[in-house]
């Protein structure tokens, strides 16, 4: 088991009055003490060693090649190589509900040359639904909250419904005729939606959007919830090749303005916003953590990169420090735990 990373900072605000119990008040208070001690150690000394990186950095991505997350990772890698002179090698490790890539990262040598692309799914939601092969709060070093991810629920163009409400009604009168897929945290979101509405849909698992999209287009599955950054999704929805049913939250997405929001569809604006971040194994060297975080933050916030590789794919750039990302994770796991409770345990 990897050693707990001592540099997780305490939450920026108290959890008193939130109704959230992060595995017990006693444990949380002890954890805060560890975090504060580690944060003090983190800010002492030079910003980073000038030598890092001296060889290729490997990034494990938990989805197949060709999806929006993979495209972003490779775009970041190209600029990272330009800035540092060292290759940034993207390794796709799909499967296991995203846990294969995460486990590989958690168990890698903590030398600063292995990192992983983490989705909200396996950090803030899945750990509250099923046993994971790693401990989020012990086995990783936060590097940077890279971007927020925007999603959409779409349907095959041949289905006999055009709106989310019509889909729900159709599924109730035609049980087992609506198959759907989603990935990671999106599975929990769809489970929550079916409970909220009484929809009768059958979940069909796929490793990722690149594998599932052909099944959606040929009507093997009828509904899919995925990131709008996946290639062709925006164009397919706007051109009518797919039906856009809803986007999460209370506002429409400017890339597909005709698609209703959850609130438009009569759903509550639950905290369903997804995100991507970068982690390293616990115990990663401080110079590597700080340098990689600084480079990634600079890349995603460069106007040219943002306009070319972030915004058009439905991402919202963030680019945080390790300390900010650690605080964000601690707070986000509260809403993730609530979503997991509403969606129910996985079978």
N, C-alpha and C positions, 0 to 999 in steps of 0.2 A: 504494500500500500504506500502510495506516495505521501511524503511528509506535507503537513498543512503549510501552505504558503503564508509567511508571516506578514505580508504587506497588504492584506485586504483592509482598507480603512473602514471605520465605523460609519453607519448610516448618517447622512447629513442632518436628518431630523429624527426625533423620537418616534417610536412606534406606539407610544401610549395613546389609548383611545381609538386605535384603528381596528381593534377586534381581531388582529392577526397575532397568532402565537407561533413564532419561528422555533418550533421544537422545544418550547419551554423558556421561561424568563431567565432562569438560572444559567442555562446554557448560553443564551443570547448575551447576557452580561459578561460572562467569561470570554465569549467570542469577541465582544467589543474591546476588551482589554488587550487581547492578542492583536487585534487589528490596529489599535492606536499605537502599540509598541512597534509594530512593523512599519507603520506609516512614518514614524519618527526616524526609523533606520533608512527608509527609502529616500528621504529628502536630504540626507547628509551626503556630501561628496560631489564629484563632478557629474555633469548631466549625463554623459555617456563616454565609454571608451572609444577613442577614435578608430580602433582597429575593427570594430564590428560593423558589418559582417565581412568575414574574410573568405567565405565559401558559400555555396548555394543554400538558400533557405527553402525548406519544403513546407507547403501548405496543404493539409488534408481537407478536402471538400466533401461533404456528406451526401452529395447528389450526383447523378450521372452527368457526363459532359454534355454541353449544349443548352442547358437551362440558364435562366437569368442570373442565378447565383454564381454559376460557373463562369459565365461571361464576365461578370463583374470581377471575380477573383483573378481571371487572366488579364483583364485590363489593368487592374492594380499591379499585378506582377510585372507587366511590361514597363510601367513607369518606375516601379521600385528598382528594376534592373538598370534603367537609365540613370537613376539618381545615385545608386550605390556602386554600380559596376559588378554586382553579383546576381546570378540567376535567382529568380523566385519561381520555384517549380510547383505547379499545381498538380496534386494527385487526387483524382476522383476515387472516393471510397464509399460508394452508396451501399444501402442495405441496413438491416437491423433497426429500422425506424431512426436512422441517422446515427446510431450508436457505434457503428463500425469505425467511422472516421474519428469520432470523439474518443473511443477507447484507445485507438492507435496513438492519438495525441497524448492522452493521460499516461500511457505506459512508455512513451518515448523517452530517450535520454534527455534530461533537462539542460541542454547545452546552448539553447537559444537558436537552434537551427531547424526545429520542428515546431509548427504551429497548426492550428485548425480553425476553419470557418465554423463558428457556432451559430445556430439559429435559436430563436427564443424557445422553440419547442423543447429541446433537450436541456435547457438551463432552467426555465421557469415553469414548465407545465408537466412534461413527462415524468420528472422525478416524483411528482405527487400522485401519479396514476399507476405506476408500475416500478418494479425494482430496476435500477440502472446498473451497468457494469462499472460504474465509477461514482465518486462522490463529487458533485459540482463544487461544493464549498471546501474541499480538501485537495483535489487532484489537479487543479488548474491554476494558472496565473493569468489574470485578466490583462489584456493588452490594449484593446481599443474597441469601443462601440462604433462600428463602421458606418452603418446606414440603417434607416427604417425601411421596411418592406411594405409595399402596398399590394393588396390582394383583390381578387374579384371572383364572384361565383358566376360561372358560365354554363350554358347548356348547348347540346347539339342543335343545329338549325332545323332538324326534322321533327323535334319533339312537339307534341300538341299543346304546349303551353308557352306563353311569352313573358310572364312575369313571375316573380318569386311566389306571390300569393296563388297564382294559377298552378304553379308546380306543386305547392302544398296540397291544394284541393285535388289535383289529378292523382297524386300519389296516394291519397286517402281512399279514393274510389278504385284505384288500380294498383293494389299492393304488389310488390315485387316487379313492377314494370319500370321503376326508376332506379338505376344503378348509379352510384357516385364514387368518386375518389377524391382524396385529399392527402396531405403529407404532414407528418409531425404534428405540430400544434393545431394545424387546420383540421385534423381529424377530431380533436376535442371541440373545436368551434362548430363543426358540422353536427357532432353529437349533441351539443348544446342547442343548436337550431332545431333539430328534430324533436327534442324534448319540449322546447318552447312552443312549437307549432303543431306537433302531432303528426308530422310528415312521416310517410312510410317509404323509406329509401334503403337500399341494400349497399353496404360499403364493400368496395372491391379494391384491395391493396395493390399499389404499384410502387416501384422504387423511387420514382420521381416524375416530373412533368414530361421530360423527353420520351419516357416509356409510355406514359398514359395518353398523351395528346393524340396519337394515331387512333387509339381506341375511342376517344371522344369524337373525333372527326368521322369515324365510320359507324358511330351510334352503338358500339358495344357497351359503352357507358354513356349515360345521358347528361350527367351533371358533374362539374369539377370545380373545386375551389383551389386557386393557385395564385402565385405572384404574377402581377401584370408585366413584370420584367421578362417573362419568358418570350422568346422570339415569336413574332406574328400575332400574339394575343390581342394587342390593342387594335391592329389593323383588321384582324378577323372579326372582332366585335363591332368595330365601327362600320365595316363593310357588310355586316349581316351574315357572315359565314359561321359565326357563333352567336348565340343569344346571350347578352349580358343581363343577368338577373339581379345582382346587387353587389355593392362594394361596402365593406365594413365602415362603421362610424356614422356620423350624422351629416356628412357633406359628400357631394359627388366628386369623383376624380376628374380633374381637368383633361386627362388624356382620353377619357371616354365619358363625356358629359351627359350622354343620354341614359347611362346606366344608373338606376336609383340607388340611394344609400340604404343602409339597414333601416334607418329611421323612416325614410320614404316608404320602405316595404313593410312598415308596421312593427319593426323589431326594436328592442332597446339598444342604445349605443354602447354596448358592452366593450370593455377594454380588450379589443382583439388585434391591436396593432402589433405586427411582427417586426423583428429586427435581426440584424446580422452583426456579429462581433468576432474578434480574433482572440484566441486563447493560446497559451503555451502550457507545457506541463508544469506542475508545481515545482518550485525550486529553480526556475529559469534564472540565469544571471541578470542582475539589475541593469547592467549596461545594455544587454540585448533587449530587455523589456522596454526600457526607455527609448532606445533608438528606433526600434521597430514601431512603437506607438507613435513617435513623432513623425516618422516617414509616412505611415498610413494616414494619419490625420492630415498631413500636408497634401497628400495625393488627392484624397476625396474632396478636399475643400479648395483645390485649385480650380478657378473658374472654367478653364478650358476642359479639364477632365470632367468636372461636374456636368457641364453642358453636353458633353459628348457621350459619357459612359455612365452617368448616374441618373439624372432627371429623365432622359428619354425612355429609360427602362422602369420607371415608376419607383425609383429609390429616392429617399431623402437623405442627403449627406449629414453625418454627425461628426465623426472623428474626435474621440475623446481621449483623455489621459488614462493611464491604468487606474488611478485613484477614482476618477469620475466613473469609469466603467464598473468598478467594483461596487461603488455606492448604488449605481443604477441597477445592477443585478440584484442586490439585496432588496431594493424596493420593488422591482418588477416581479420578483418571486411571490410577492404578496398577492397581486392580482392574478398571477398564474396559478397559484394554489386555489384561489376562488373559482377560476374557470375550470380547473380540473375537478373541483367538487361538483360544480353544476353539470359538467359533462358526464361524470361518473367514472368509475374505475374501468380500465381496459380488461377485457376477458383474457 
